[in-house]
Amino acid sequence: MRLFRYLVDCLRAVETDGYAPRAARAQARAAQADRTATLQGILPGVRVELGSARTTDPIGVFGARLRQRVVTQADFDPARLNRPDALSLTTGALIVEQPILAPQAILGRRAATLAASAADAMAEHTIARSQLDATRAYFGAIVAAASVAALDSALAAGRAHVAQAATLERNGVVVRSDVLLAQVRVGELEAQRARAAGDAIVARLGVAVQMGTPADTAAALPSALPTAETIRALGGDGTPAGGALEERADVHAAQLGARAARADVQRVTSAWLPTVGAILRNDYATVSQPFGGSPYWTVGVMASWQLFRGGGDLADRQRAAANARVATSHADGARAMAALEITQTRVAREVALERLRIADRSLEQAREALRLVQRRYDGGLAAITELLDASAARTAADLASVAARHDALVAIAAERIALGLDLTPLLALDQ
């Protein structure tokens, strides 16, 4: 079983074993196969034919003997020509066919090449999106584990306060209701801790599923997220340099798809052009064995020009033109949606960093408030419930700080993916 200690390990596993990336790469390979198939109309075709027959057909018998080059004067006897004896014939041939002018094949290969490139670009986009999802799951699993740890600390403190309150009750310092309220607050913490533990298990499973290894849940994840200062240094310099719409693989794929569709219109239109091909045959005809005797050869050139197919050619062009318009619309839409996503992710990053700043300030305030209430409680000036409220506020601030750091990291990653950039800067957090 593998252990994934760092984000780089997680992203590498997603790229190689993730379900969506594997499917996208398979689709790209299928598109490459379609491109290879277009060579059939460009490269020469070579085939071998082999056959055996027995016949009493007058023309067949005479022709077979002529192919064997064994015709004698006796074969011209009218009685023998009209009623020949049965003859067995074994034939073999080596045929080479070479397209000389095949507009549909040439233009079809161009369209298939563009479609294959579009499939490759979409595979890259799928990998990038899967890595973003994996990054979100990776940091989410760390948050879930950190939440359990924070609640464990709060629960230990709460239980200590309950024990202290029970001692004070026995000494007559506090009343029974204070102890009961303290126990209620501890019960609430226990419920939160149980829910957080369940979330942590699911989060680890989510990371494993993203990596394409759902049974591998023993990932030794970091115990805490990077500090707020580190995160601000990573994403506080504004929009990352180098990102643009053209850098996005999905936009590039849509543009290639539109070009492929227009190339397909040209391919369909070329059906009205003539095609020219050459053929070379080397035939053998014997009685006993294939490819025996003296061969005879045939060389030829054939041109074909189909002027009208009953409207089928017109329908094909109309369909291809409509598909080209659809693909162009998809490309325009992909570009517009990408621009919108870039704006959304930029705003989300700015908001997440501001929330991180507020969460840090709230955490400091909660810590100071707990310190002050603790001093008042120790001096007998505050009730146990007031102390528990302050402790709960501190725990909530801890959890909010962790959640804010998670949201900021995910927002930074999402903006980079939206800009067509990789997640390399986040890998520095592994150090």
For each residue, the residues with C-beta under 8 A, 3 or more apart:
1: 216 218
2: 13 213 216
3: 218 219 220
4: 9 10 13 207 211 216 219 220 221
5: 9 219 220 221 222
6: 9 10 222 427 430
7: 10 11 135 138 423 426 427 429 430
8: 11 12 427 430
9: 4 5 6 12 13
10: 4 6 7 13 14 134 135 138 207 210 211 219
11: 7 8 14 15 131 134 135 423 427
12: 8 9 15 16
13: 2 4 9 10 16 17 18 211 212 213
14: 10 11 17 18 21 127 130 131 134 210 211 212
15: 11 12 18 21 127 130 131
16: 12 13 21 212
17: 13 14 22 211 212 213
18: 13 14 15 21 22 127 130 134 210 211 212
19: 22 23 209 212
20: 23 24 126 129 130
21: 14 15 16 18 24 25 123 126 127 130
22: 17 18 19 25 26 212
23: 19 20 26 27 126
24: 20 21 27 28 122 123 126 127
25: 21 22 28 29 123
26: 22 23 29 30
27: 23 24 30 31 119 122 123
28: 24 25 31 32 116 119 120 122 123
29: 25 26 32 33
30: 26 27 33 34 119
31: 27 28 34 35 112 115 116 118 119 120
32: 28 29 35 36 116 119
33: 29 30 36 37
34: 30 31 37 38 112 115 116
35: 31 32 38 109 112 113 115 116
36: 32 33 39
37: 33 34 40 112
38: 34 35 41 42 105 108 109 112
39: 36 42 43 109
40: 37 43 45 105
41: 38 99 102 104 105 106 108 109
42: 38 39 99 102 105 106 109
43: 39 40
44: 96 97 98 99
45: 40 95 96 97 98
46: 94 95 96 97
47: 95
48: 92 93 94 95
49: 91 92 93 95
50: 91 92 93 290
51: 90 91 92
52: 88 89 90 91
53: 60 88 89 91
54: 86 87 88 89
55: 60 61 64 86 87 89
56: 61 84 85 86 87
57: 60 61
58: 61 62 81 82 83 84
59: 62 63
60: 53 55 57 63 64 87
61: 55 56 57 58 64 65 84 85 86 87
62: 58 59 65 66 71 75 81 84
63: 59 60 66 67
64: 55 60 61 67 68 87 89 285
65: 61 62 68 70 71 75 87
66: 62 63 69 71
67: 63 64 89 91 283 285 296
68: 64 65 89 285 286 287 293
69: 66 293 294
70: 65
71: 62 65 66 75
72: 75
73: 76
74: 77 80
75: 62 65 71 72 80 81
76: 73 80 81
77: 74 80 81
78: 81 82
79: 82 83
80: 74 75 76 77 83 84
81: 58 62 75 76 77 78 84
82: 58 78 79
83: 58 79 80
84: 56 58 61 62 80 81 87
85: 56 61
86: 54 55 56 61
87: 54 55 56 60 61 64 65 84 287
88: 52 53 54 287
89: 52 53 54 55 64 67 68 285 286 287
90: 51 52 285 286 287 288 289 290 292
91: 49 50 51 52 53 67 283 284 285 290
92: 48 49 50 51 283 284 290 291
93: 48 49 50 281 282 283 284
94: 46 48 281 282
95: 45 46 47 48 49 279 280 281 282
96: 44 45 46 279 280 281
97: 44 45 46 277 278 279 280
98: 44 45 277 278 279 280
99: 41 42 44 102 105 275 276 277
100: 276 277 278 301
101: 274 275 276 277
102: 41 42 99 105 106 275 276 277
103: 106 107 267 270 273 275
104: 41 107 108 267 270 271 273 275
105: 38 40 41 42 99 102 108 109
106: 41 42 102 103 109 110
107: 103 104 110 111 263 266 267 270
108: 38 41 104 105 111 112 264 267
109: 35 38 39 41 42 105 106 112 113
110: 106 107 113 114 263 266 267
111: 107 108 114 115 260 261 263 264 266 267
112: 31 34 35 37 38 108 109 115 116 260
113: 35 109 110 116 117
114: 110 111 117 118 256 257 259 260 263
115: 31 34 35 111 112 118 119 256 257 260
116: 28 31 32 34 35 112 113 119 120
117: 113 114 120 121 256
118: 31 114 115 121 122 253 254 256 257 260
119: 27 28 30 31 32 115 116 122 123 253
120: 28 31 116 117 123 124
121: 117 118 124 125 249 250 252 253 256
122: 24 27 28 118 119 125 126 249 250 253
123: 21 24 25 27 28 119 120 126 127
124: 120 121 127 128 249
125: 121 122 128 129 248 249 250 253
126: 20 21 23 24 122 123 129 130
127: 14 15 18 21 24 123 124 130 131
128: 124 125 131 132 249 417 422
129: 20 125 126 132 133 417
130: 14 15 18 20 21 126 127 133 134 210
131: 11 14 15 127 128 134 135 417 423
132: 128 129 135 136 413 414 417 423
133: 129 130 136 137 210
134: 10 11 14 18 130 131 137 138 207 210 211
135: 7 10 11 131 132 138 139 409 410 413 423 426
136: 132 133 139 140 410 413
137: 133 134 140 141 203 206 207 210
138: 7 10 134 135 141 142 207 210 221
139: 135 136 142 143 225 406 409 410
140: 136 137 143 144 203 206 406
141: 137 138 144 145 200 203 204 206 207 219 221
142: 138 139 145 146 221 222 223 224 225 406
143: 139 140 146 147 203 225 402 403 406
144: 140 141 147 148 196 199 200 202 203 204
145: 141 142 148 149 200 203 221 223
146: 142 143 149 150 223 224 225 402
147: 143 144 150 151 196 199 200 399 402
148: 144 145 151 152 193 196 197 200
149: 145 146 152 153 223
150: 146 147 153 154 395 398 399 402
151: 147 148 154 155 189 192 193 196 395 399
152: 148 149 155 156 193
153: 149 150 156 157 395
154: 150 151 157 158 189 391 392 394 395 398
155: 151 152 158 159 186 189 190 193
156: 152 153 159 160
157: 153 154 160 161 391
158: 154 155 161 162 182 185 186 189 388 391
159: 155 156 162 163 186
160: 156 157 163 164
161: 157 158 164 165 182 384 387 388 391
162: 158 159 165 166 179 182 183 186
163: 159 160 166 167
164: 160 161 167 168 384
165: 161 162 168 169 174 178 179 182 384
166: 162 163 169 170 179
167: 163 164 170 171
168: 164 165 171 173 174 178 384
169: 165 166 172 173 174 175 176 178 179
170: 166 167
171: 167 168
172: 169
173: 168 169 380
174: 165 168 169 178 179 383 384
175: 169 178 179
176: 169 179 180
177: 180 181
178: 165 168 169 174 175 181 182 383 384 385
179: 162 165 166 169 174 175 176 182 183 384
180: 176 177 183 184
181: 177 178 184 185 384 385 388
182: 158 161 162 165 178 179 185 186 384 385 388
183: 162 179 180 186 187
184: 180 181 187 188
185: 158 181 182 188 189 385 388 392
186: 155 158 159 162 182 183 189 190
187: 183 184 190 191
188: 184 185 191 192 392
189: 151 154 155 158 185 186 192 193 392 395
190: 155 186 187 193 194
191: 187 188 194 195
192: 151 188 189 195 196
193: 148 151 152 155 189 190 196 197
194: 190 191 197 198
195: 191 192 198 199
196: 144 147 148 151 192 193 199 200
197: 148 193 194 200 201
198: 194 195 201 202
199: 144 147 195 196 202 203
200: 141 144 145 147 148 196 197 203 204
201: 197 198 204 205
202: 144 198 199 205 206
203: 137 140 141 143 144 145 199 200 206 207
204: 141 144 200 201 207 208 217 219 221
205: 201 202 208 209 214 217
206: 137 140 141 202 203 209 210
207: 4 10 134 137 138 141 203 204 210 211 219 221
208: 204 205 211 213 214 215 216 217 219
209: 19 205 206 212 214
210: 10 14 18 130 133 134 137 138 206 207
211: 4 10 13 14 17 18 134 207 208 216
212: 13 14 16 17 18 19 22 209
213: 2 13 17 208 216
214: 205 208 209
215: 208
216: 1 2 4 208 211 213 219
217: 204 205 208
218: 1 3
219: 3 4 5 10 141 204 207 208 216
220: 3 4 5
221: 4 5 138 141 142 145 204 207
222: 5 6 142 225
223: 142 145 146 149
224: 142 146
225: 139 142 143 146 222 231 402 405 406 409
226: 230 231 234 405 409 429
227: 230 231 405
228: 231 232 356 357 359 360 401 404 405
229: 232 233
230: 226 227 233 234 429
231: 225 226 227 228 234 235 353 356 405 408 409 412
232: 228 229 235 236 353 356 357 408
233: 229 230 236
234: 226 230 231 412 425 426 428 429
235: 231 232 349 353 408 411 412 415
236: 232 233 353
237: 240
238:
239: 243 346 415 419
240: 237 243 415 416 419 421 425
241:
242: 247 419 421
243: 239 240 247 342 416 418 419 420 421
244: 247 419 420
245: 248 251 335 338 339 342 420
246: 251 252 420
247: 242 243 244 419 420 421
248: 125 245 251 252 338 418 419 420
249: 121 122 124 125 128 252 253 420
250: 121 122 125 253 254 334 338
251: 245 246 248 254 255 331 334 335 338 420
252: 121 246 248 249 255 256
253: 118 119 121 122 125 249 250 256 257 334
254: 118 250 251 257 258 327 330 331 333 334 335
255: 251 252 258 259 331 334 335
256: 114 115 117 118 121 252 253 259 260
257: 114 115 118 253 254 260 261 327 330 331
258: 254 255 261 262 324 327 328 330 331
259: 114 255 256 262 263
260: 111 112 114 115 118 256 257 263 264 327
261: 111 257 258 264 265 320 323 324 326 327 328
262: 258 259 265 266 324 327 328
263: 107 110 111 114 259 260 266 267
264: 108 111 260 261 267 268 320 323 324
265: 261 262 268 269 317 320 321 324
266: 107 110 111 262 263 269 270
267: 103 104 107 108 110 111 263 264 270 320
268: 264 265 271 313 316 317 319 320
269: 265 266 272 317
270: 103 104 107 266 267 273
271: 104 268 306 309 313 316
272: 269 306 307 313
273: 103 104 270 305
274: 101 303 304 305
275: 99 101 102 103 104 303 304 305
276: 99 100 101 102 301 302 303 304
277: 97 98 99 100 101 102 301 302 304
278: 97 98 100 299 300 301 302
279: 95 96 97 98 298 299 300 301 302
280: 95 96 97 98 297 298 299
281: 93 94 95 96 297 298 299
282: 93 94 95 295 296 297
283: 67 91 92 93 295 296 297 298
284: 91 92 93 290 291 292 293 295
285: 64 67 68 89 90 91 293
286: 68 89 90 289 290 291 292 293
287: 68 87 88 89 90
288: 90 292
289: 90 286 292
290: 50 90 91 92 284 286
291: 92 284 286
292: 90 284 286 288 289
293: 68 69 284 285 286
294: 69
295: 282 283 284
296: 67 282 283
297: 280 281 282 283
298: 279 280 281 283
299: 278 279 280 281
300: 278 279
301: 100 276 277 278 279
302: 276 277 278 279
303: 274 275 276
304: 274 275 276 277
305: 273 274 275
306: 271 272 309
307: 272
308: 313
309: 271 306 312 313
310:
311: 314 315
312: 309 315 316
313: 268 271 272 308 309 316 317
314: 311 317 318
315: 311 312 318 319
316: 268 271 312 313 319 320
317: 265 268 269 313 314 320 321
318: 314 315 321 322
319: 268 315 316 322 323
320: 261 264 265 267 268 316 317 323 324
321: 265 317 318 324 325
322: 318 319 325 326
323: 261 264 319 320 326 327
324: 258 261 262 264 265 320 321 327 328
325: 321 322 328 329
326: 261 322 323 329 330
327: 254 257 258 260 261 262 323 324 330 331
328: 258 261 262 324 325 331 332
329: 325 326 332 333
330: 254 257 258 326 327 333 334
331: 251 254 255 257 258 327 328 334 335
332: 328 329 335 336
333: 254 329 330 336 337
334: 250 251 253 254 255 330 331 337 338
335: 245 251 254 255 331 332 338 339
336: 332 333 339 340
337: 333 334 340 341
338: 245 248 250 251 334 335 341 342 418
339: 245 335 336 342 343
340: 336 337 343 344
341: 337 338 344 345 418
342: 243 245 338 339 345 346 415 418 419
343: 339 340 346 347
344: 340 341 347 348 418
345: 341 342 348 349 411 414 415 417 418 419
346: 239 342 343 349 350 415
347: 343 344 350 351
348: 344 345 351 352 411 414 415
349: 235 345 346 352 353 408 411 412 414 415
350: 346 347 353 354
351: 347 348 354 355 411
352: 348 349 355 356 404 407 408 410 411 412
353: 231 232 235 236 349 350 356 357 408 411
354: 350 351 357 358
355: 351 352 358 359 404 407 408
356: 228 231 232 352 353 359 360 404 405 407 408
357: 228 232 353 354 360 361
358: 354 355 361 362 404
359: 228 355 356 362 363 397 400 401 403 404 405
360: 228 356 357 363 364 401 404
361: 357 358 364 365
362: 358 359 365 366 397 400 401
363: 359 360 366 367 397 398 400 401
364: 360 361 367 368
365: 361 362 368 369 397
366: 362 363 369 370 390 393 394 396 397 398
367: 363 364 370 371 394 397
368: 364 365 371 372
369: 365 366 372 373 390 393 394
370: 366 367 373 374 390 391 393 394
371: 367 368 374 375
372: 368 369 375 376
373: 369 370 376 377 382 386 387 389 390
374: 370 371 377 378 387 390
375: 371 372 378 379
376: 372 373 379 381 382 386
377: 373 374 380 381 382 383 384 386 387
378: 374 375
379: 375 376
380: 173 377
381: 376 377
382: 373 376 377 386 387
383: 174 178 377 386 387
384: 161 164 165 168 174 178 179 181 182 377 387 388
385: 178 181 182 185 388 389
386: 373 376 377 382 383 389 390
387: 161 373 374 377 382 383 384 390 391
388: 158 161 181 182 185 384 385 391 392
389: 373 385 386 392 393
390: 366 369 370 373 374 386 387 393 394
391: 154 157 158 161 370 387 388 394 395
392: 154 185 188 189 388 389 395 396
393: 366 369 370 389 390 396 397
394: 154 366 367 369 370 390 391 397 398
395: 150 151 153 154 189 391 392 398 399
396: 366 392 393 399 400
397: 359 362 363 365 366 367 393 394 400 401
398: 150 154 363 366 394 395 401 402
399: 147 150 151 395 396 402 403
400: 359 362 363 396 397 403 404
401: 228 359 360 362 363 397 398 404 405
402: 143 146 147 150 225 398 399 405 406
403: 143 359 399 400 406 407
404: 228 352 355 356 358 359 360 400 401 407 408
405: 225 226 227 228 231 356 359 401 402 408 409
406: 139 140 142 143 225 402 403 409 410
407: 352 355 356 403 404 410 411
408: 231 232 235 349 352 353 355 356 404 405 411 412
409: 135 139 225 226 231 405 406 412 413 426 429
410: 135 136 139 352 406 407 413 414
411: 235 345 348 349 351 352 353 407 408 414 415
412: 231 234 235 349 352 408 409 415 416 426
413: 132 135 136 409 410 416 417 423 426
414: 132 345 348 349 410 411 417 418
415: 235 239 240 342 345 346 348 349 411 412 418 419
416: 240 243 412 413 419 421 422 423 425 426
417: 128 129 131 132 345 413 414 420 421 423
418: 243 248 338 341 342 344 345 414 415
419: 239 240 242 243 244 247 248 342 345 415 416
420: 243 244 245 246 247 248 249 251 417
421: 240 242 243 247 416 417
422: 128 416
423: 7 11 131 132 135 413 416 417 426 427
424: 427 428
425: 234 240 416 428
426: 7 135 234 409 412 413 416 423 429
427: 6 7 8 11 423 424 430
428: 234 424 425 431
429: 7 226 230 234 409 426
430: 6 7 8 427
431: 428
